[in-house]
């Protein structure tokens, strides 16, 4: 079970959070990119073997949305929000 | 062997949800409220009302139901300035009081948060989860109080009964 550092509450159990998906690159201008890049942005979800940046929602706690870096190999939170307690 | 614990469902409580910056809340409703708590997930009490700091710019005022009308008249939710909101939410939460020498054992089953007195003292109040549902947990004399959405009240009663057997 992961402990996720909430900026407001401090470290809390994973079960208090809802997963919000990986942080995706900014939406490109569809008129300025080729079809391959546009399709990649639409359909490919970041899924690296290693650290991935993710959104989590402290839905059963204070309601804060936060962004962490989680290592997909170990589930360690390798980088917490800047002001996490 | 059953746990040495007693739990009761409390009467509906007067609850007001306040959102806004501390300064705005204090300016609009400071006289009607206990002092705003400084620390996240803490509470202050004054005049029979409890003010809990439950999220960023988010506060919950709790008092006996008999005081609901007076508090609403003082807080004037409909006239609140645009930088804050006040909503009466008394009907939303069902509160349970779990007291007894082994109350912390029951809460340890229900809740993943560390509720040891050194981490979760008498001035603490926090939303977390209890038996898998969102719950407001506070300490009270001899134990804990747990608030869950009204519709989960019967489920919470059932879970407490099963956990204490």
gemmi code that builds the backbone of each chain (N, CA, C; Angstrom):
import gemmi

chains = {
    "A": [
        ("UNK", (0.846, -1.202, 0.000), (0.000, 0.000, 0.000), (0.876, 1.245, 0.000)),
        ("UNK", (0.534, 2.172, -0.866), (1.347, 3.391, -0.955), (0.909, 4.428, 0.080)),
        ("UNK", (1.884, 5.207, 0.519), (1.609, 6.401, 1.303), (1.835, 7.584, 0.374)),
        ("UNK", (0.801, 8.365, 0.154), (0.908, 9.489, -0.776), (0.965, 10.786, 0.023)),
        ("UNK", (1.967, 11.625, -0.239), (2.103, 12.863, 0.532), (1.154, 13.948, 0.030)),
        ("UNK", (0.174, 14.283, 0.853), (-0.777, 15.334, 0.505), (-0.226, 16.671, 1.010)),
        ("UNK", (-0.283, 17.724, 0.196), (0.239, 19.018, 0.657), (-0.477, 19.544, 1.889)),
        ("UNK", (-1.746, 19.199, 2.052), (-2.506, 19.723, 3.190), (-2.454, 18.774, 4.390)),
        ("UNK", (-2.617, 17.492, 4.160), (-2.791, 16.526, 5.252), (-1.507, 15.802, 5.648)),
        ("UNK", (-0.503, 15.818, 4.781), (0.680, 14.998, 5.046), (0.507, 13.623, 4.435)),
        ("UNK", (1.390, 12.671, 4.774), (1.296, 11.342, 4.168), (-0.007, 10.638, 4.549)),
        ("UNK", (-0.705, 10.128, 3.551), (-1.959, 9.410, 3.788), (-1.974, 8.140, 2.948)),
        ("UNK", (-2.805, 7.223, 3.399), (-2.931, 5.947, 2.729), (-3.483, 6.115, 1.309)),
        ("UNK", (-2.978, 5.299, 0.417), (-3.411, 5.332, -0.986), (-4.930, 5.213, -1.132)),
        ("UNK", (-5.557, 4.466, -0.224), (-6.991, 4.218, -0.367), (-7.826, 5.482, -0.181)),
        ("UNK", (-7.236, 6.546, 0.344), (-7.975, 7.798, 0.471), (-7.971, 8.594, -0.831)),
        ("UNK", (-7.184, 8.135, -1.807), (-6.997, 8.895, -3.044), (-7.649, 8.192, -4.234)),
        ("UNK", (-8.024, 9.010, -5.218), (-8.436, 8.469, -6.514), (-7.350, 8.825, -7.524)),
        ("UNK", (-7.047, 7.868, -8.374), (-6.034, 8.075, -9.407), (-6.573, 9.004, -10.485)),
        ("UNK", (-5.785, 9.993, -10.849), (-6.236, 10.969, -11.847), (-5.555, 10.837, -13.191)),
        ("UNK", (-4.758, 9.795, -13.359), (-4.098, 9.591, -14.648), (-2.734, 10.250, -14.706)),
        ("UNK", (-1.938, 9.864, -15.706), (-0.608, 10.449, -15.844), (-0.691, 11.883, -16.375)),
        ("UNK", (0.328, 12.643, -16.033), (0.421, 13.993, -16.596), (0.810, 13.858, -18.059)),
        ("UNK", (0.028, 14.443, -18.933), (0.288, 14.315, -20.370), (0.916, 15.595, -20.886)),
        ("UNK", (1.635, 15.478, -21.994), (2.190, 16.701, -22.576), (1.073, 17.643, -23.009)),
        ("UNK", (1.428, 18.889, -23.181), (0.421, 19.876, -23.592), (-0.181, 19.491, -24.937)),
        ("UNK", (-1.438, 19.862, -25.119), (-2.120, 19.545, -26.376), (-1.461, 20.314, -27.519)),
        ("UNK", (-0.992, 19.601, -28.512), (-0.374, 20.315, -29.633), (-1.438, 20.937, -30.526)),
        ("UNK", (-1.019, 21.876, -31.319), (-1.926, 22.464, -32.311), (-2.099, 21.444, -33.437)),
        ("UNK", (-3.297, 20.899, -33.619), (-3.464, 19.847, -34.629), (-3.103, 20.310, -36.039)),
        ("UNK", (-3.165, 21.602, -36.280), (-2.819, 22.095, -37.613), (-1.310, 22.215, -37.795)),
        ("UNK", (-0.571, 22.138, -36.683), (0.872, 22.367, -36.771), (1.689, 21.093, -36.623)),
        ("UNK", (1.034, 19.956, -36.317), (1.779, 18.692, -36.178), (1.355, 17.721, -37.270)),
        ("UNK", (2.223, 16.753, -37.517), (1.844, 15.762, -38.529), (0.863, 14.742, -37.924)),
        ("UNK", (0.281, 13.925, -38.778), (-0.753, 12.983, -38.345), (-0.215, 12.003, -37.294)),
        ("UNK", (1.031, 11.592, -37.481), (1.608, 10.604, -36.564), (1.710, 11.177, -35.137)),
        ("UNK", (2.205, 12.398, -35.033), (2.337, 13.018, -33.713), (0.967, 13.306, -33.090)),
        ("UNK", (0.033, 13.728, -33.935), (-1.302, 14.027, -33.429), (-1.980, 12.754, -32.916)),
        ("UNK", (-1.858, 11.677, -33.680), (-2.440, 10.400, -33.255), (-1.761, 9.901, -31.984)),
        ("UNK", (-0.472, 10.088, -31.917), (0.242, 9.665, -30.709), (-0.250, 10.424, -29.484)),
        ("UNK", (-0.449, 11.719, -29.661), (-0.928, 12.504, -28.503), (-2.330, 12.069, -28.087)),
        ("UNK", (-3.158, 11.732, -29.087), (-4.537, 11.344, -28.777), (-4.622, 9.975, -28.106)),
        ("UNK", (-3.750, 9.080, -28.481), (-3.971, 7.675, -28.107), (-2.930, 7.085, -27.154)),
        ("UNK", (-1.772, 7.683, -27.077), (-0.715, 7.048, -26.274), (-0.680, 7.628, -24.862)),
        ("UNK", (-0.758, 6.755, -23.901), (-0.717, 7.156, -22.495), (0.688, 6.867, -21.961)),
        ("UNK", (1.319, 7.833, -21.288), (2.648, 7.558, -20.739), (2.626, 6.346, -19.817)),
        ("UNK", (3.491, 5.399, -20.066), (3.532, 4.184, -19.247), (4.975, 3.681, -19.166)),
        ("UNK", (5.863, 4.486, -18.589), (7.273, 4.120, -18.597), (7.602, 3.069, -17.540)),
        ("UNK", (8.708, 2.392, -17.739), (9.242, 1.513, -16.694), (10.173, 2.384, -15.851)),
        ("UNK", (9.607, 2.986, -14.826), (10.381, 3.932, -14.008), (9.485, 5.066, -13.575)),
        ("UNK", (10.047, 6.206, -13.258), (9.238, 7.313, -12.749), (8.241, 7.836, -13.766)),
        ("UNK", (7.026, 8.064, -13.302), (5.986, 8.661, -14.141), (5.284, 9.727, -13.297)),
        ("UNK", (4.952, 10.824, -13.955), (4.277, 11.910, -13.238), (2.768, 11.690, -13.312)),
        ("UNK", (2.112, 11.731, -12.162), (0.685, 11.377, -12.095), (-0.115, 12.386, -11.281)),
        ("UNK", (-1.382, 12.482, -11.631), (-2.332, 13.264, -10.828), (-3.036, 12.325, -9.850)),
        ("UNK", (-3.245, 12.772, -8.642), (-4.046, 12.038, -7.665), (-4.975, 13.042, -6.974)),
        ("UNK", (-6.152, 12.549, -6.624), (-7.165, 13.389, -5.967), (-7.411, 12.848, -4.551)),
        ("UNK", (-7.227, 13.698, -3.564), (-7.450, 13.265, -2.175), (-8.955, 13.335, -1.872)),
        ("UNK", (-9.684, 12.480, -2.544), (-11.144, 12.560, -2.522), (-11.741, 12.234, -1.159)),
        ("UNK", (-11.128, 11.318, -0.434), (-11.672, 10.955, 0.883), (-10.964, 11.721, 1.995)),
        ("UNK", (-10.250, 12.760, 1.609), (-9.578, 13.589, 2.595), (-9.959, 15.038, 2.374)),
        ("UNK", (-8.953, 15.866, 2.092), (-9.180, 17.309, 2.017), (-9.642, 17.779, 0.648)),
        ("UNK", (-9.653, 16.895, -0.342), (-10.138, 17.281, -1.665), (-9.086, 17.871, -2.587)),
        ("UNK", (-7.843, 17.883, -2.159), (-6.783, 18.478, -2.969), (-6.415, 17.590, -4.162)),
        ("UNK", (-6.208, 18.222, -5.312), (-5.575, 17.545, -6.447), (-4.076, 17.761, -6.338)),
        ("UNK", (-3.283, 16.727, -6.515), (-1.842, 16.870, -6.399), (-1.149, 16.065, -7.489)),
        ("UNK", (0.104, 16.391, -7.686), (0.911, 15.728, -8.715), (2.160, 15.146, -8.070)),
        ("UNK", (2.399, 13.874, -8.315), (3.581, 13.212, -7.762), (4.339, 12.505, -8.886)),
        ("UNK", (5.578, 12.160, -8.617), (6.329, 11.250, -9.484), (6.366, 9.904, -8.785)),
        ("UNK", (5.830, 8.871, -9.448), (5.799, 7.521, -8.868), (6.635, 6.591, -9.738)),
        ("UNK", (7.443, 5.781, -9.095), (8.242, 4.794, -9.837), (7.377, 3.557, -10.059)),
        ("UNK", (7.121, 3.225, -11.324), (6.207, 2.113, -11.620), (6.801, 0.756, -11.250)),
        ("UNK", (8.122, 0.705, -11.017), (8.737, -0.567, -10.641), (8.581, -0.860, -9.166)),
        ("UNK", (8.577, 0.191, -8.340), (8.600, -0.005, -6.890), (7.408, 0.618, -6.176)),
        ("UNK", (6.629, 1.439, -6.873), (5.546, 2.254, -6.295), (6.066, 3.285, -5.302)),
        ("UNK", (7.357, 3.516, -5.271), (7.876, 4.581, -4.412), (7.492, 5.936, -5.004)),
        ("UNK", (7.100, 6.843, -4.129), (6.875, 8.219, -4.565), (8.244, 8.888, -4.563)),
        ("UNK", (8.800, 9.078, -5.760), (10.176, 9.565, -5.838), (10.238, 11.090, -5.817)),
        ("UNK", (9.131, 11.737, -6.100), (9.107, 13.198, -5.969), (7.698, 13.618, -5.582)),
        ("UNK", (7.609, 14.271, -4.417), (6.315, 14.674, -3.883), (5.994, 16.088, -4.346)),
        ("UNK", (4.735, 16.530, -4.143), (4.431, 17.935, -4.414), (5.355, 18.830, -3.594)),
        ("UNK", (5.644, 20.015, -4.116), (6.610, 20.905, -3.463), (6.277, 21.178, -2.002)),
        ("UNK", (4.987, 21.376, -1.722), (4.633, 21.764, -0.356), (4.002, 20.618, 0.417)),
        ("UNK", (4.331, 19.376, 0.054), (3.754, 18.232, 0.768), (4.295, 18.172, 2.182)),
        ("UNK", (3.418, 17.822, 3.108), (3.796, 17.768, 4.516), (4.547, 16.504, 4.840)),
    ],
    "B": [
        ("UNK", (-13.697, -12.656, 21.368), (-14.104, -11.868, 22.531), (-14.472, -10.450, 22.085)),
        ("UNK", (-15.646, -9.964, 22.475), (-16.052, -8.634, 21.997), (-15.169, -7.531, 22.585)),
        ("UNK", (-15.047, -6.476, 21.818), (-14.294, -5.316, 22.297), (-15.119, -4.555, 23.337)),
        ("UNK", (-14.411, -3.980, 24.291), (-15.062, -3.180, 25.329), (-15.298, -1.778, 24.778)),
        ("UNK", (-16.401, -1.624, 24.079), (-16.659, -0.374, 23.377), (-18.166, -0.155, 23.281)),
        ("UNK", (-18.575, 1.100, 23.273), (-19.982, 1.452, 23.102), (-20.092, 2.442, 21.954)),
        ("UNK", (-21.041, 2.205, 21.070), (-21.217, 3.188, 20.003), (-22.684, 3.566, 19.885)),
        ("UNK", (-22.907, 4.838, 19.601), (-24.263, 5.359, 19.462), (-24.318, 6.306, 18.280)),
        ("UNK", (-25.459, 6.301, 17.627), (-25.667, 7.282, 16.551), (-26.183, 8.561, 17.187)),
        ("UNK", (-25.526, 9.664, 16.898), (-25.901, 10.935, 17.496), (-27.058, 11.558, 16.731)),
        ("UNK", (-27.714, 12.517, 17.388), (-28.739, 13.288, 16.692), (-28.104, 14.039, 15.533)),
        ("UNK", (-28.942, 14.423, 14.594), (-28.447, 15.272, 13.507), (-27.804, 16.526, 14.100)),
        ("UNK", (-26.675, 16.912, 13.534), (-25.948, 18.070, 14.034), (-26.135, 19.251, 13.077)),
        ("UNK", (-26.058, 20.455, 13.619), (-26.042, 21.636, 12.755), (-24.671, 21.739, 12.115)),
        ("UNK", (-24.637, 21.774, 10.805), (-23.364, 21.830, 10.079), (-23.422, 22.923, 9.018)),
        ("UNK", (-22.373, 23.692, 8.955), (-22.246, 24.703, 7.907), (-20.891, 24.534, 7.235)),
        ("UNK", (-20.921, 24.446, 5.912), (-19.708, 24.302, 5.121), (-19.280, 25.701, 4.668)),
        ("UNK", (-18.083, 26.085, 5.035), (-17.579, 27.415, 4.681), (-16.352, 27.270, 3.791)),
        ("UNK", (-16.370, 27.965, 2.669), (-15.212, 27.957, 1.781), (-14.793, 29.393, 1.521)),
        ("UNK", (-13.506, 29.605, 1.556), (-12.981, 30.943, 1.312), (-11.710, 31.148, 2.096)),
        ("UNK", (-11.001, 32.194, 1.761), (-9.761, 32.478, 2.485), (-10.078, 32.816, 3.932)),
        ("UNK", (-9.114, 32.497, 4.790), (-9.300, 32.705, 6.230), (-9.752, 34.139, 6.527)),
        ("UNK", (-9.110, 35.106, 5.877), (-9.427, 36.509, 6.157), (-10.885, 36.814, 5.800)),
        ("UNK", (-11.324, 36.260, 4.667), (-12.702, 36.508, 4.229), (-13.697, 35.873, 5.187)),
        ("UNK", (-13.378, 34.661, 5.633), (-14.272, 33.962, 6.559), (-14.345, 34.722, 7.877)),
        ("UNK", (-13.194, 35.144, 8.362), (-13.183, 35.844, 9.656), (-13.891, 37.188, 9.557)),
        ("UNK", (-13.701, 37.860, 8.428), (-14.318, 39.178, 8.289), (-15.832, 39.070, 8.234)),
        ("UNK", (-16.324, 38.039, 7.523), (-17.774, 37.901, 7.359), (-18.434, 37.295, 8.592)),
        ("UNK", (-17.791, 36.298, 9.171), (-18.489, 35.505, 10.196), (-17.672, 35.337, 11.476)),
        ("UNK", (-16.631, 36.125, 11.622), (-15.732, 35.933, 12.751), (-16.413, 35.939, 14.108)),
        ("UNK", (-17.390, 36.820, 14.267), (-18.034, 36.930, 15.581), (-18.891, 35.709, 15.897)),
        ("UNK", (-19.359, 35.031, 14.859), (-20.224, 33.863, 15.075), (-19.434, 32.579, 15.215)),
        ("UNK", (-18.139, 32.640, 14.934), (-17.334, 31.424, 14.871), (-16.302, 31.383, 15.984)),
        ("UNK", (-15.901, 30.166, 16.367), (-14.671, 30.052, 17.157), (-13.493, 30.560, 16.316)),
        ("UNK", (-12.392, 30.848, 16.948), (-11.218, 31.311, 16.206), (-10.846, 30.284, 15.140)),
        ("UNK", (-10.470, 30.759, 13.964), (-10.105, 29.836, 12.889), (-8.865, 29.030, 13.289)),
        ("UNK", (-8.916, 27.708, 13.177), (-7.735, 26.896, 13.522), (-6.578, 27.236, 12.584)),
        ("UNK", (-5.364, 27.155, 13.118), (-4.176, 27.474, 12.326), (-3.667, 26.266, 11.549)),
        ("UNK", (-3.714, 25.107, 12.187), (-3.110, 23.915, 11.605), (-4.115, 23.140, 10.752)),
        ("UNK", (-3.668, 22.611, 9.619), (-4.565, 21.751, 8.834), (-5.107, 20.600, 9.677)),
        ("UNK", (-6.355, 20.246, 9.430), (-7.000, 19.133, 10.135), (-7.000, 19.320, 11.646)),
        ("UNK", (-7.254, 20.551, 12.069), (-7.405, 20.806, 13.501), (-8.737, 21.507, 13.726)),
        ("UNK", (-9.101, 21.659, 14.988), (-10.394, 22.263, 15.296), (-10.265, 23.180, 16.498)),
        ("UNK", (-11.189, 24.125, 16.582), (-11.283, 24.979, 17.762), (-12.738, 24.961, 18.217)),
        ("UNK", (-12.923, 25.167, 19.503), (-14.271, 25.136, 20.060), (-14.515, 26.383, 20.890)),
        ("UNK", (-15.718, 26.908, 20.795), (-16.116, 28.040, 21.631), (-17.630, 28.129, 21.622)),
        ("UNK", (-18.204, 28.374, 22.781), (-19.648, 28.579, 22.878), (-20.477, 27.434, 22.328)),
        ("UNK", (-20.003, 26.220, 22.459), (-20.774, 25.069, 22.001), (-20.664, 24.791, 20.511)),
        ("UNK", (-19.856, 25.567, 19.805), (-19.660, 25.329, 18.369), (-18.215, 24.902, 18.121)),
        ("UNK", (-18.044, 24.072, 17.124), (-16.714, 23.588, 16.754), (-16.434, 23.982, 15.312)),
        ("UNK", (-15.278, 24.584, 15.087), (-14.871, 24.951, 13.732), (-13.686, 24.087, 13.340)),
        ("UNK", (-13.840, 23.352, 12.234), (-12.799, 22.415, 11.790), (-12.183, 22.903, 10.484)),
        ("UNK", (-10.869, 22.811, 10.406), (-10.110, 23.227, 9.218), (-9.856, 21.957, 8.408)),
        ("UNK", (-10.748, 21.670, 7.444), (-10.768, 20.345, 6.827), (-10.154, 20.288, 5.432)),
        ("UNK", (-9.770, 21.432, 4.896), (-9.153, 21.441, 3.572), (-8.641, 22.824, 3.261)),
        ("UNK", (-7.902, 22.979, 2.169), (-7.414, 24.300, 1.819), (-8.579, 25.285, 1.644)),
        ("UNK", (-8.593, 26.349, 2.423), (-9.670, 27.343, 2.395), (-11.041, 26.689, 2.589)),
        ("UNK", (-11.089, 25.687, 3.416), (-12.330, 24.928, 3.606), (-12.517, 24.639, 5.101)),
        ("UNK", (-13.685, 25.010, 5.611), (-13.956, 24.911, 7.043), (-15.316, 24.282, 7.248)),
        ("UNK", (-15.492, 23.634, 8.385), (-16.786, 23.029, 8.709), (-17.152, 23.440, 10.127)),
        ("UNK", (-18.316, 24.056, 10.252), (-18.811, 24.497, 11.557), (-19.843, 23.499, 12.054)),
        ("UNK", (-19.677, 23.045, 13.282), (-20.584, 22.045, 13.836), (-21.114, 22.520, 15.189)),
        ("UNK", (-22.400, 22.325, 15.407), (-23.013, 22.687, 16.697), (-24.250, 21.817, 16.884)),
        ("UNK", (-24.878, 21.956, 18.040), (-26.119, 21.226, 18.265), (-27.197, 21.723, 17.297)),
        ("UNK", (-28.096, 20.809, 16.940), (-29.131, 21.164, 15.968), (-29.987, 22.334, 16.466)),
        ("UNK", (-30.142, 22.444, 17.776), (-30.963, 23.525, 18.319), (-30.404, 24.902, 17.958)),
        ("UNK", (-29.135, 24.953, 17.635), (-28.518, 26.249, 17.325), (-28.501, 26.543, 15.822)),
        ("UNK", (-29.043, 25.645, 15.029), (-28.933, 25.800, 13.580), (-29.552, 27.104, 13.081)),
        ("UNK", (-30.767, 27.383, 13.537), (-31.456, 28.582, 13.041), (-30.711, 29.848, 13.450)),
        ("UNK", (-30.230, 29.869, 14.693), (-29.501, 31.054, 15.162), (-28.204, 31.246, 14.376)),
        ("UNK", (-27.505, 30.140, 14.119), (-26.259, 30.241, 13.356), (-26.527, 30.707, 11.924)),
        ("UNK", (-27.600, 30.191, 11.341), (-27.909, 30.595, 9.975), (-28.260, 32.079, 9.914)),
        ("UNK", (-28.966, 32.538, 10.938), (-29.317, 33.967, 10.964), (-28.069, 34.827, 11.106)),
        ("UNK", (-27.075, 34.308, 11.819), (-25.840, 35.073, 12.008), (-24.935, 34.991, 10.784)),
        ("UNK", (-24.857, 33.800, 10.206), (-23.931, 33.601, 9.081), (-24.481, 34.171, 7.768)),
        ("UNK", (-25.792, 34.268, 7.644), (-26.460, 34.794, 6.438), (-25.866, 34.211, 5.155)),
        ("UNK", (-26.031, 32.914, 4.932), (-25.417, 32.274, 3.758), (-25.806, 32.927, 2.433)),
        ("UNK", (-27.068, 33.337, 2.314), (-27.537, 33.888, 1.034), (-26.912, 35.238, 0.719)),
        ("UNK", (-26.394, 35.905, 1.736), (-25.837, 37.241, 1.516), (-24.316, 37.238, 1.556)),
        ("UNK", (-23.701, 36.054, 1.610), (-22.240, 35.983, 1.727), (-21.572, 36.637, 0.520)),
        ("UNK", (-20.437, 37.272, 0.737), (-19.743, 37.917, -0.384), (-19.260, 36.893, -1.397)),
        ("UNK", (-18.983, 37.333, -2.625), (-18.639, 36.371, -3.694), (-17.343, 35.610, -3.455)),
        ("UNK", (-16.446, 36.129, -2.630), (-15.177, 35.432, -2.420), (-15.282, 34.273, -1.440)),
        ("UNK", (-16.481, 34.011, -0.943), (-16.641, 32.854, -0.046), (-18.022, 32.253, -0.229)),
        ("UNK", (-18.184, 31.054, 0.293), (-19.508, 30.435, 0.255), (-19.813, 29.823, 1.616)),
        ("UNK", (-21.069, 29.903, 1.974), (-21.542, 29.271, 3.213), (-22.767, 28.446, 2.834)),
        ("UNK", (-22.729, 27.170, 3.153), (-23.848, 26.288, 2.812), (-24.220, 25.466, 4.041)),
        ("UNK", (-25.507, 25.469, 4.353), (-25.970, 24.620, 5.461), (-26.011, 23.186, 4.968)),
        ("UNK", (-25.301, 22.293, 5.667), (-25.199, 20.900, 5.219), (-25.566, 19.934, 6.360)),
        ("UNK", (-26.425, 20.422, 7.241), (-26.743, 19.625, 8.433), (-27.269, 18.238, 8.097)),
        ("UNK", (-27.978, 18.127, 6.981), (-28.603, 16.850, 6.640), (-27.637, 15.852, 6.013)),
        ("UNK", (-26.408, 16.258, 5.759), (-25.542, 15.405, 4.946), (-24.778, 14.355, 5.745)),
        ("UNK", (-24.490, 14.627, 7.008), (-23.636, 13.704, 7.757), (-24.373, 13.066, 8.932)),
        ("UNK", (-24.130, 11.791, 9.115), (-24.609, 11.063, 10.301), (-23.400, 10.820, 11.198)),
        ("UNK", (-23.537, 11.175, 12.463), (-22.406, 11.059, 13.382), (-22.593, 9.880, 14.341)),
        ("UNK", (-21.487, 9.202, 14.571), (-21.474, 8.086, 15.511), (-20.411, 8.359, 16.563)),
        ("UNK", (-20.745, 8.086, 17.815), (-19.764, 8.230, 18.893), (-19.322, 6.831, 19.316)),
        ("UNK", (-18.024, 6.611, 19.268), (-17.447, 5.313, 19.639), (-16.577, 5.547, 20.865)),
        ("UNK", (-17.029, 5.065, 22.004), (-16.287, 5.318, 23.239), (-16.056, 4.003, 23.989)),
        ("UNK", (-15.070, 4.047, 24.853), (-14.744, 2.871, 25.649), (-13.254, 2.635, 25.641)),
        ("UNK", (-12.786, 1.753, 26.541), (-11.342, 1.505, 26.637), (-10.716, 0.998, 25.347)),
        ("UNK", (-11.519, 0.339, 24.510), (-10.967, -0.220, 23.279), (-11.518, 0.472, 22.022)),
        ("UNK", (-11.929, 1.723, 22.198), (-12.441, 2.470, 21.039), (-11.372, 2.605, 19.955)),
        ("UNK", (-10.131, 2.783, 20.386), (-9.065, 2.943, 19.381), (-8.843, 1.653, 18.593)),
        ("UNK", (-9.166, 0.499, 19.196), (-9.038, -0.774, 18.469), (-10.061, -0.849, 17.331)),
        ("UNK", (-11.259, -0.374, 17.599), (-12.295, -0.377, 16.565), (-11.919, 0.592, 15.443)),
        ("UNK", (-11.436, 1.770, 15.835), (-11.037, 2.742, 14.812), (-9.840, 2.242, 14.021)),
        ("UNK", (-8.989, 1.444, 14.659), (-7.843, 0.898, 13.929), (-8.305, -0.081, 12.850)),
        ("UNK", (-9.413, -0.769, 13.110), (-9.987, -1.652, 12.092), (-10.602, -0.819, 10.965)),
        ("UNK", (-11.284, 0.273, 11.366), (-12.052, 1.039, 10.392), (-11.202, 1.944, 9.514)),
        ("UNK", (-10.160, 2.491, 10.074), (-9.530, 3.665, 9.475), (-8.032, 3.435, 9.232)),
        ("UNK", (-7.531, 3.775, 8.047), (-6.106, 3.557, 7.779), (-5.193, 4.614, 8.395)),
        ("UNK", (-5.753, 5.683, 8.905), (-4.925, 6.771, 9.428), (-4.401, 6.420, 10.821)),
        ("UNK", (-3.227, 6.953, 11.150), (-2.651, 6.754, 12.471), (-3.405, 7.631, 13.473)),
        ("UNK", (-4.188, 6.988, 14.340), (-5.009, 7.731, 15.288), (-4.428, 7.701, 16.699)),
        ("UNK", (-3.146, 7.335, 16.821), (-2.519, 7.375, 18.140), (-2.542, 8.807, 18.666)),
        ("UNK", (-2.696, 8.936, 19.965), (-2.867, 10.263, 20.558), (-1.704, 11.199, 20.235)),
        ("UNK", (-0.530, 10.621, 20.016), (0.626, 11.459, 19.707), (0.531, 12.072, 18.306)),
        ("UNK", (-0.262, 11.465, 17.435), (-0.421, 11.978, 16.067), (-1.797, 12.587, 15.845)),
        ("UNK", (-2.766, 12.116, 16.567), (-4.149, 12.543, 16.369), (-4.718, 12.922, 17.731)),
        ("UNK", (-4.422, 14.151, 18.123), (-4.750, 14.597, 19.473), (-6.171, 15.104, 19.600)),
        ("UNK", (-6.505, 15.634, 20.760), (-7.880, 16.088, 21.013), (-8.303, 17.279, 20.155)),
        ("UNK", (-7.337, 18.020, 19.613), (-7.684, 19.177, 18.780), (-7.647, 18.851, 17.291)),
        ("UNK", (-7.684, 17.584, 16.974), (-7.558, 17.169, 15.579), (-8.921, 16.778, 15.006)),
        ("UNK", (-9.119, 17.081, 13.749), (-10.323, 16.657, 13.020), (-9.929, 16.487, 11.574)),
        ("UNK", (-10.286, 15.381, 10.992), (-9.849, 15.148, 9.617), (-10.823, 14.252, 8.870)),
        ("UNK", (-10.973, 14.560, 7.594), (-11.649, 13.606, 6.725), (-10.654, 12.516, 6.367)),
        ("UNK", (-11.098, 11.290, 6.433), (-10.300, 10.131, 6.044), (-11.314, 9.088, 5.577)),
        ("UNK", (-11.059, 7.837, 5.801), (-12.072, 6.850, 5.478), (-12.284, 5.927, 6.669)),
        ("UNK", (-13.492, 5.434, 6.780), (-13.838, 4.463, 7.824), (-14.650, 3.366, 7.164)),
        ("UNK", (-14.192, 2.151, 7.299), (-14.823, 1.000, 6.647), (-15.008, 1.267, 5.147)),
        ("UNK", (-14.025, 1.949, 4.554), (-14.024, 2.137, 3.109), (-14.827, 3.309, 2.588)),
        ("UNK", (-15.428, 4.094, 3.469), (-16.175, 5.254, 2.978), (-15.631, 6.520, 3.618)),
        ("UNK", (-15.840, 7.633, 2.923), (-15.324, 8.907, 3.418), (-15.947, 9.231, 4.772)),
        ("UNK", (-15.104, 9.652, 5.707), (-15.600, 9.871, 7.061), (-14.832, 11.009, 7.721)),
        ("UNK", (-15.564, 11.778, 8.511), (-14.954, 12.835, 9.316), (-14.693, 12.260, 10.703)),
        ("UNK", (-13.423, 12.215, 11.090), (-13.060, 11.599, 12.365), (-12.538, 12.671, 13.317)),
        ("UNK", (-13.084, 12.680, 14.529), (-12.591, 13.585, 15.573), (-12.502, 12.796, 16.874)),
        ("UNK", (-11.718, 13.315, 17.790), (-11.678, 12.724, 19.124), (-12.773, 13.344, 19.984)),
        ("UNK", (-13.285, 12.570, 20.920), (-14.211, 13.103, 21.906), (-13.839, 12.491, 23.252)),
        ("UNK", (-14.538, 12.877, 24.286), (-14.252, 12.350, 25.623), (-14.397, 10.824, 25.615)),
        ("UNK", (-13.321, 10.132, 25.836), (-13.368, 8.673, 25.942), (-13.348, 7.923, 24.629)),
        ("UNK", (-13.135, 8.620, 23.513), (-13.122, 7.876, 22.256), (-13.105, 8.783, 21.042)),
        ("UNK", (-13.933, 8.416, 20.062), (-13.915, 9.108, 18.772), (-15.341, 9.362, 18.306)),
        ("UNK", (-15.469, 10.355, 17.443), (-16.721, 10.553, 16.720), (-16.424, 10.444, 15.232)),
        ("UNK", (-17.315, 9.757, 14.556), (-17.134, 9.500, 13.130), (-18.380, 9.990, 12.405)),
        ("UNK", (-18.187, 10.859, 11.434), (-19.301, 11.360, 10.637), (-19.214, 10.821, 9.217)),
        ("UNK", (-20.291, 10.227, 8.747), (-20.335, 9.707, 7.372), (-21.588, 10.237, 6.687)),
        ("UNK", (-21.634, 10.131, 5.383), (-22.819, 10.569, 4.659), (-24.046, 9.855, 5.221)),
        ("UNK", (-25.148, 10.619, 5.335), (-26.360, 10.083, 5.963), (-26.767, 8.739, 5.380)),
        ("UNK", (-26.649, 8.604, 4.061), (-27.133, 7.374, 3.436), (-26.283, 6.165, 3.827)),
        ("UNK", (-25.072, 6.410, 4.317), (-24.225, 5.307, 4.771), (-24.406, 5.018, 6.272)),
        ("UNK", (-25.323, 5.737, 6.924), (-25.512, 5.550, 8.358), (-25.805, 4.114, 8.751)),
        ("UNK", (-26.799, 3.467, 8.115), (-27.084, 2.063, 8.476), (-25.889, 1.148, 8.223)),
        ("UNK", (-25.147, 1.417, 7.147), (-23.965, 0.597, 6.855), (-22.909, 0.781, 7.937)),
        ("UNK", (-22.721, 2.030, 8.357), (-21.725, 2.285, 9.406), (-22.119, 1.586, 10.706)),
        ("UNK", (-23.409, 1.637, 11.019), (-23.884, 0.959, 12.222), (-23.614, -0.540, 12.131)),
        ("UNK", (-23.870, -1.108, 10.966), (-23.631, -2.534, 10.752), (-22.144, -2.856, 10.876)),
        ("UNK", (-21.308, -2.028, 10.265), (-19.857, -2.270, 10.318), (-19.329, -2.161, 11.755)),
        ("UNK", (-19.820, -1.166, 12.489), (-19.376, -1.019, 13.874), (-19.806, -2.226, 14.709)),
        ("UNK", (-21.020, -2.688, 14.445), (-21.520, -3.860, 15.186), (-20.659, -5.083, 14.899)),
        ("UNK", (-20.345, -5.296, 13.620), (-19.535, -6.463, 13.254), (-18.122, -6.346, 13.802)),
        ("UNK", (-17.548, -5.125, 13.737), (-16.161, -4.952, 14.174), (-16.012, -5.130, 15.683)),
        ("UNK", (-17.067, -4.803, 16.409), (-16.937, -4.844, 17.864), (-17.264, -6.210, 18.451)),
        ("UNK", (-17.756, -7.127, 17.617), (-18.105, -8.463, 18.126), (-16.857, -9.280, 18.484)),
    ],
}
model = gemmi.Model(1)
for chain_id, residues in chains.items():
    chain = gemmi.Chain(chain_id)
    for i, (resn, *xyz) in enumerate(residues, 1):
        res = gemmi.Residue()
        res.name, res.seqid = resn, gemmi.SeqId(i, " ")
        for name, pos in zip(("N", "CA", "C"), xyz):
            atom = gemmi.Atom()
            atom.name, atom.element = name, gemmi.Element(name[0])
            atom.pos, atom.b_iso = gemmi.Position(*pos), 0.0
            res.add_atom(atom)
        chain.add_residue(res)
    model.add_chain(chain)
structure = gemmi.Structure()
structure.add_model(model)
structure.setup_entities()
